[in-house]
Amino acid sequence: MFNIDKTPMFWSKVRIALPGEPEEHFDAHFIVQPVAKAKEVMNGTPEALATFIDAALADTADIYGDDEKPFRFSEVLKARLLAMPHVRTALLIAYGEGLAAARSGN
């Protein structure tokens, strides 16, 4: 049986790694995007990537500030994450890995 979900979503781990720094991570809740939008990212610009992730990213967990207090998800936090190229790329990778894991049943 297959049920068409009006808004399919999934959680995926986002791994952030900068040269010479230990890997950090947080969880991201994504809204599955149409194939046409994914094709725009593959053939597009960094702005196309930001637009795609902006549409796909619905929530986050395990993000903390320097004061060790958790950040609540908001449009301000999303904009801050998308402003960092290494995080933007990590979000796209996490989106792809999350879809692949869902497809394989993991």
Order of alpha helices (4+ residues) and beta strands (2+ residues): beta-beta-alpha-alpha-beta-alpha-alpha
